[in-house]
């Protein structure tokens, strides 16, 4: 995968190349998820100030780097877990929240996205576009058919987020053959408010940037939401058929990556968005 830059050439995206860079991404995740958003850390994480789990060792870690100062700083990250890597661990991360049989039983090449975050001062459109560029190149390089994961609403009070949950259910529910369902005991019905009582444009505008980014990339939503007590969030399941992402990305950024998506031989540039998509 090539190294790619934004219009500000001091900020660029690529895969982490060593354990030190992965650790820096884990430190960034701790800073955003636990210190900024109040997730519950265990004693080991609280001591190390690192967000770590068993999936990190098997995943690829997309990182955004700011090289404008004397020491390079990782300011954004995304964790990417392919099917073969998940089989080594034993399952995908999101299997703890959703029944993935509709995806696993397909012959599709799968990629789980997760642990997405960007340092607060850098949550700008160019940085988010860099992450999405990185993902676009990655799915092209590994011929990914479907990417998925959990994206989060920053609340565990279902009543307070009934409008976005209902909007996602009514307007973006995945086709049945691709639709994972929240597992028994954790399932929360998203069909709370009737469709005719929802101002779709207004609710969309108020969605978290990560979820809006996924929807703009042609994503659809699984059946049911799940409360994540550790992260103080309510999760929804995101599925993106990557040919839709490629089509939309080509139209919007054709100058930068048309050769990569079209299967050309030259390396081009890279992509992402959001706060926390723990497995999105």
Secondary structure, DSSP 8 states (H G I E B T S, - for coil): ---EE-SSTTEEEEE--SHHHHHHHHHHHHIIIIIIT-----HHHHHHT----TTGGGSEEEEEEE-SSSS-EEEEEEEEEEHHHHHHHTS-GGGGTEE-HHHHTS---EEEEEEEEE-GGG-SHHHHHHHHHHHHHHHHHTT-SEEEEEEEES-S-GGGGHHHHHHHHHHHB--GGG--EE-TTT-B----S-GGG--HHHHHHTS-HHHHHHHHTT-EE-BSBEEETTTTEEEEEEEEEHHHHHHHHHHHHHHHHHHHHTT-SS----E---S--TT-
